Structure formats: structure tokens, C-alpha cells
Amino acid sequence: MSQAGKIEQQKILRVFKLINLLQSTIGKPVHRLAELLETDERTIYRYFKLLEALGFEVVKEFSKYKIQQRPGMDQTLNYGTFSQEESQWLRSMIESQGKGNLLHDSILKKLAVRSEVKQVTEQLFKANLGRLVDEIGQSIQGKVQVWLKDYYSLSSDTTSDRLVEPVAFSSNYETIHAFEPASKSMKVFKIERIGEVVLSQEPWKYETKHQLPGTQLFGFTGKNLFVVKLKLSKKAYQLMMEEHPNARPFMSIKNRNQYYFNGEVPQLPGLGRFILGLPGEIKVEEGEELKEYVSEQLSKMLL
């Protein structure tokens, strides 16, 4: 491929990456976009004009830029399709960082009205999250501290760099549990709010404080687990399914009309309140501690 072709290819890939970055509900400042796309701020502003010419609305909120979703617009609508040749080329470009092809001009003109673009940018977004997960995984394996660059805090509406010691991912890989030396506490960080992960050369220094939360059931967490077996009425079973979805793995139905909860709970008050709120609907078959707790609460109610 000629040098000119490579430059054009890089420009196209940058445009797709920029769309991906601007689709976040949080947005990003221009200087950060320039860093992530390895270009300068003037180029980013030129790309903004290109996107606007293609039909995207780029808005600025709190010094951060993002693509404005049009009110009432169904983002799933398919306003057209790429030709088979265009789709094949677009897919190969995303997968292999691009290949020279004269179809790119046609595709750029269709960016604003093709559902295929949404799929492509989602692929890029997921690929970026996957890269962050891989880098955090490396830090956990190597037991080294990492910087979460440009992490957005929803509670304070601020963006900052956070030095942490990652400990574990959530089951769906949407968040990480990490110890933050600055606050000297364990915190949960949402991966999609991380701008970039940078591994430091410093090893973990607070491993003894890496405490993961216990299993949450009935509104409580803890490490002291109480073994419990309950026989439920159909009404109690249905309410437990709806109000306490974390309990579903421990629930079962036998002979089509016998409903059970059989598991371990971290604390008794939450489950105890649920039982007391459904008199006659739940029988405690196993769990002496739970039986005592419910009896104590009943005696207080009768006083």
C-alpha cells in the first residue's frame, strides 16, 4: 500500500474511534480525545466538522464533547444498508486495522444513516473495554498497582486519575473491586468509566487490606454464613423471586407444587423480616439460628 493510502486508512479508523468515544453519555475533553487518537486538538475539531456534515450532532457539556442522541429517535431503525462489498470491507478494516480500498469514500457518506455504523462502533467500544479488562487482569496477576486514567466519578461529576490495586472483577466484568491507597479503602470502579489503564512499576503495598464483599442476600452481606432450608408457598416463592433475585440460584420446585429455598445467608435480619411479613406462608425446615431469630422477633411483637 502507498504511503498516501496508509494515511487515508488511518484517518478513517480515527473517525470510527472518535464516534465510539463520543457515544459515551459522559463525553470527553478535546485534549483527551487527541491523546487517545494520537493526534492534535486542531485535528479533533476538524473531525467534529466532518461528523456534523455527516449528520451527527456533536455537543459540549461541562468541557466534554459527545454525540447528542436525537430525542424520540429509534436508534435501532435501519435507514439503509451497505452493499455487500462495503460491508465486507468495513468488517475487515475493523478486524485488521484496515486495508486499502477505494470504497471508503462511499462508506463515509453513509455513516450518519446506516445501522451498520452503530454495530461497528459498538464493536469498537466492546473491543476497548476488552483491552481495559486485559490490562487490569495483567495487574492482578502481576500484583502491581495501576493508574485508572480519566476515571469519571458519577457522584462528584469529576474526572481524575486514580491509583489503585485491583483485586477482582465482578461476575459480569462490568466493574472491578480495588483498594485505593489515597482513601485507604476498597472501592468499586465501573470499567466503562475508565479512560485508560496504565500499569505502574510499583507492586501491591496493601494486600492485607484487599477485602472482597461477601455474598449479598436479602439486603445484607457478610462472611458468617447461616445454612437455611425453607419450604415456601407459591405466593412466597413468587415474591422471593421478584423482590430478591439474588436468591434465585438457591430456589427450586419439586413435584410441580413444592417450593424451596436451600442455601446460605450472610445475616438473618433480612430473611427474618421476609418470613415475618408472610405469616403462614413459609416453614423453616433447617436453620436453628434462623428459627431462634424469628421466635425472638415474634415475642417482641407480642409484648
C-alpha positions as CSV (number, residue, x, y, z in Angstrom):
1,M,0.0,0.0,0.0
2,S,1.2,3.5,-0.8
3,Q,2.1,6.0,1.9
4,A,-0.9,8.1,0.9
5,G,-3.2,5.1,1.2
6,K,-1.9,4.3,4.7
7,I,-2.6,7.9,5.8
8,E,-6.2,7.7,4.4
9,Q,-6.7,4.4,6.2
10,Q,-5.5,5.9,9.5
11,K,-7.9,8.9,9.1
12,I,-10.9,6.6,8.5
13,L,-10.0,4.4,11.5
14,R,-9.7,7.6,13.7
15,V,-13.1,8.7,12.6
16,F,-14.6,5.4,13.7
17,K,-12.7,5.6,17.0
18,L,-13.9,9.1,17.5
19,I,-17.5,8.1,17.0
20,N,-17.0,5.4,19.6
21,L,-15.5,7.8,22.1
22,L,-18.2,10.4,21.6
23,Q,-21.1,7.9,22.0
24,S,-20.4,7.8,25.8
25,T,-23.0,9.6,27.8
26,I,-20.2,11.2,29.8
27,G,-18.2,12.7,27.0
28,K,-14.5,13.6,26.8
29,P,-12.5,16.8,26.7
30,V,-10.7,17.6,23.4
31,H,-7.2,17.2,24.8
32,R,-8.1,13.7,26.0
33,L,-9.6,12.8,22.6
34,A,-6.4,14.0,20.9
35,E,-4.3,11.8,23.2
36,L,-6.4,8.7,22.6
37,L,-6.4,9.2,18.9
38,E,-2.7,10.1,18.8
39,T,-3.3,13.4,17.0
40,D,-3.6,17.1,17.9
41,E,-6.6,19.1,19.1
42,R,-6.9,21.0,15.8
43,T,-7.4,17.7,14.0
44,I,-10.1,16.8,16.5
45,Y,-12.0,20.0,15.8
46,R,-11.8,19.2,12.0
47,Y,-13.2,15.8,12.7
48,F,-16.1,17.4,14.6
49,K,-17.0,19.4,11.5
50,L,-16.8,16.2,9.4
51,L,-19.2,14.4,11.7
52,E,-21.6,17.3,11.7
53,A,-21.5,17.4,7.9
54,L,-22.4,13.7,8.0
55,G,-25.4,14.4,10.2
56,F,-24.1,13.8,13.7
57,E,-24.7,16.5,16.4
58,V,-21.6,17.0,18.5
59,V,-22.4,18.9,21.7
60,K,-20.3,20.3,24.5
61,E,-21.3,19.8,28.1
62,F,-19.0,20.7,31.1
63,S,-16.0,21.0,28.8
64,K,-16.6,17.5,27.4
65,Y,-17.8,16.6,23.9
66,K,-20.2,13.8,23.0
67,I,-22.7,12.9,20.2
68,Q,-26.2,14.1,21.0
69,Q,-28.8,11.4,20.6
70,R,-31.9,12.9,18.9
71,P,-35.0,12.8,21.2
72,G,-37.6,10.3,20.2
73,M,-35.3,8.8,17.6
74,D,-35.3,5.0,17.5
75,Q,-31.6,4.1,17.4
76,T,-32.4,0.6,16.2
77,L,-34.1,1.7,12.9
78,N,-32.4,0.6,9.8
79,Y,-32.4,3.5,7.3
80,G,-30.4,1.7,4.7
81,T,-27.8,-0.9,4.2
82,F,-24.3,-1.0,2.9
83,S,-23.6,-3.0,-0.2
84,Q,-22.2,-6.5,0.4
85,E,-18.8,-5.3,-0.8
86,E,-18.8,-2.3,1.5
87,S,-19.9,-4.4,4.5
88,Q,-17.1,-6.9,3.9
89,W,-14.5,-4.1,3.6
90,L,-15.8,-2.3,6.7
91,R,-15.7,-5.5,8.7
92,S,-12.2,-6.4,7.5
93,M,-11.0,-2.8,8.4
94,I,-12.2,-3.1,11.9
95,E,-10.8,-6.6,12.4
96,S,-7.4,-6.0,10.8
97,Q,-6.8,-2.3,11.4
98,G,-7.8,-1.5,7.8
99,K,-6.9,-2.5,4.3
100,G,-6.5,-0.2,1.3
101,N,-9.8,0.1,-0.7
102,L,-11.5,2.7,-2.8
103,L,-14.8,2.0,-1.1
104,H,-14.0,4.2,1.9
105,D,-15.5,7.4,0.4
106,S,-18.8,5.7,-0.2
107,I,-19.0,4.4,3.3
108,L,-18.1,7.7,5.0
109,K,-21.0,9.4,3.1
110,K,-23.4,6.7,4.6
111,L,-22.1,7.0,8.2
112,A,-25.0,9.0,9.6
113,V,-27.8,6.9,8.3
114,R,-26.7,3.3,8.4
115,S,-27.4,0.9,11.2
116,E,-24.2,-0.9,10.3
117,V,-22.3,2.0,11.8
118,K,-23.9,1.5,15.2
119,Q,-22.8,-2.1,15.1
120,V,-19.3,-1.1,14.1
121,T,-18.9,1.5,16.8
122,E,-20.4,-0.9,19.4
123,Q,-17.7,-3.4,18.3
124,L,-15.0,-0.8,18.8
125,F,-16.5,0.1,22.2
126,K,-16.5,-3.5,23.3
127,A,-13.0,-4.0,22.0
128,N,-11.8,-1.1,24.0
129,L,-13.5,-2.4,27.2
130,G,-11.9,-5.8,26.5
131,R,-8.5,-4.2,26.2
132,L,-9.0,-2.5,29.6
133,V,-10.1,-5.8,31.2
134,D,-7.0,-7.5,29.8
135,E,-4.7,-4.8,31.2
136,I,-6.4,-4.9,34.6
137,G,-6.1,-8.7,34.6
138,Q,-2.4,-8.3,34.0
139,S,-2.0,-6.1,37.0
140,I,-3.9,-8.6,39.2
141,Q,-1.7,-11.4,38.0
142,G,1.4,-9.4,38.5
143,K,0.2,-7.9,41.7
144,V,1.1,-4.4,40.6
145,Q,-0.6,-1.0,41.1
146,V,-2.3,0.6,38.2
147,W,-3.5,4.1,37.2
148,L,-7.1,4.5,36.1
149,K,-6.7,7.5,33.8
150,D,-9.5,10.0,33.4
151,Y,-11.9,8.0,35.6
152,Y,-15.3,9.6,35.8
153,S,-17.0,9.7,39.2
154,L,-20.7,10.0,38.8
155,S,-21.2,11.1,42.5
156,S,-18.9,14.1,42.2
157,D,-19.2,14.7,38.4
158,T,-15.4,14.9,38.1
159,T,-12.7,13.2,36.1
160,S,-9.4,12.3,37.7
161,D,-6.5,9.8,37.7
162,R,-6.9,7.1,40.4
163,L,-4.1,4.9,41.6
164,V,-5.5,1.5,42.7
165,E,-4.6,-2.1,43.5
166,P,-7.1,-4.2,41.5
167,V,-8.3,-7.3,43.4
168,A,-11.1,-8.9,41.4
169,F,-13.7,-8.4,38.6
170,S,-17.4,-8.6,39.1
171,S,-19.0,-11.7,37.7
172,N,-20.1,-9.8,34.5
173,Y,-16.8,-7.9,34.1
174,E,-18.5,-4.6,34.3
175,T,-16.7,-3.4,37.5
176,I,-13.6,-4.1,39.5
177,H,-13.0,-4.3,43.2
178,A,-9.8,-2.4,44.0
179,F,-8.0,-1.0,47.0
180,E,-7.4,2.8,46.7
181,P,-4.3,3.9,48.7
182,A,-5.4,7.5,48.7
183,S,-8.7,6.8,50.6
184,K,-7.3,3.7,52.3
185,S,-10.4,1.7,51.4
186,M,-11.8,-0.9,49.0
187,K,-13.9,0.6,46.2
188,V,-15.8,-0.5,43.1
189,F,-14.9,1.1,39.8
190,K,-17.0,0.8,36.6
191,I,-14.8,-0.2,33.7
192,E,-16.7,1.8,31.1
193,R,-15.9,5.0,33.0
194,I,-12.1,4.4,32.7
195,G,-10.3,6.4,30.1
196,E,-7.2,4.3,30.1
197,V,-5.3,1.8,32.2
198,V,-1.6,2.4,32.9
199,L,0.3,-0.3,34.8
200,S,2.8,1.2,37.2
201,Q,6.1,-0.4,38.3
202,E,5.0,-0.4,41.9
203,P,4.0,-3.7,43.5
204,W,0.9,-4.1,45.7
205,K,1.6,-2.5,49.2
206,Y,-1.8,-3.1,50.9
207,E,-2.6,-6.8,50.1
208,T,-3.7,-7.4,53.7
209,K,-6.5,-4.9,53.2
210,H,-7.8,-6.5,50.0
211,Q,-11.2,-7.5,51.4
212,L,-13.9,-8.5,48.9
213,P,-17.5,-8.1,49.9
214,G,-19.4,-11.2,50.9
215,T,-22.4,-12.6,49.0
216,Q,-25.4,-10.3,49.2
217,L,-28.7,-11.9,50.0
218,F,-31.9,-10.3,51.4
219,G,-30.2,-6.9,51.6
220,F,-27.2,-7.9,53.7
221,T,-23.6,-9.0,53.1
222,G,-21.2,-10.8,55.4
223,K,-18.8,-13.7,55.8
224,N,-20.7,-15.5,58.5
225,L,-23.0,-17.9,56.6
226,F,-26.1,-19.5,58.1
227,V,-27.4,-22.6,56.4
228,V,-31.1,-22.4,55.8
229,K,-33.8,-24.5,54.2
230,L,-37.2,-23.1,53.7
231,K,-40.5,-24.6,52.4
232,L,-42.4,-21.8,50.6
233,S,-46.0,-21.4,49.5
234,K,-46.4,-20.5,45.8
235,K,-47.1,-16.9,46.9
236,A,-43.9,-16.7,49.0
237,Y,-41.9,-18.3,46.2
238,Q,-43.1,-15.8,43.7
239,L,-42.5,-12.8,46.0
240,M,-39.0,-14.0,46.8
241,M,-38.2,-14.4,43.1
242,E,-39.4,-10.8,42.4
243,E,-38.0,-9.0,45.4
244,H,-34.8,-10.9,46.0
245,P,-33.4,-12.0,42.6
246,N,-30.0,-12.9,44.1
247,A,-31.8,-15.7,45.9
248,R,-32.8,-17.4,42.7
249,P,-29.8,-19.8,42.4
250,F,-30.9,-21.3,45.8
251,M,-34.6,-21.8,44.9
252,S,-36.2,-24.9,43.4
253,I,-39.5,-26.5,42.7
254,K,-40.2,-30.2,43.3
255,N,-43.2,-32.2,42.1
256,R,-44.5,-29.1,40.4
257,N,-46.1,-27.7,43.6
258,Q,-43.5,-27.8,46.3
259,Y,-41.3,-24.7,46.6
260,Y,-38.0,-24.4,48.4
261,F,-35.1,-22.1,49.3
262,N,-32.0,-24.1,50.3
263,G,-28.8,-22.0,50.7
264,E,-26.6,-19.9,53.0
265,V,-27.4,-16.4,54.1
266,P,-24.8,-13.9,55.4
267,Q,-27.1,-12.4,58.0
268,L,-30.5,-13.2,59.5
269,P,-32.5,-9.9,59.8
270,G,-33.3,-9.5,56.0
271,L,-34.6,-13.0,55.6
272,G,-36.3,-12.9,59.0
273,R,-38.3,-9.8,58.0
274,F,-39.3,-11.5,54.8
275,I,-40.6,-14.5,56.7
276,L,-42.4,-12.4,59.3
277,G,-44.1,-10.4,56.6
278,L,-45.7,-13.6,55.2
279,P,-47.2,-15.3,58.2
280,G,-48.2,-18.9,57.5
281,E,-46.5,-18.9,54.0
282,I,-43.0,-20.1,55.0
283,K,-41.8,-23.0,57.1
284,V,-38.2,-23.1,58.4
285,E,-37.2,-26.7,57.9
286,E,-33.5,-26.2,58.6
287,G,-31.6,-23.5,60.3
288,E,-31.7,-23.3,64.1
289,E,-30.2,-19.8,64.3
290,L,-33.0,-18.5,61.9
291,K,-35.7,-20.3,64.0
292,E,-34.4,-18.6,67.2
293,Y,-34.2,-15.2,65.5
294,V,-37.8,-15.4,64.1
295,S,-39.0,-16.6,67.6
296,E,-37.3,-13.7,69.3
297,Q,-38.8,-11.2,66.9
298,L,-42.3,-12.7,67.3
299,S,-42.0,-12.5,71.1
300,K,-41.1,-8.7,70.8
301,M,-44.1,-8.2,68.5
302,L,-46.4,-9.8,71.1
303,L,-45.2,-7.7,74.0
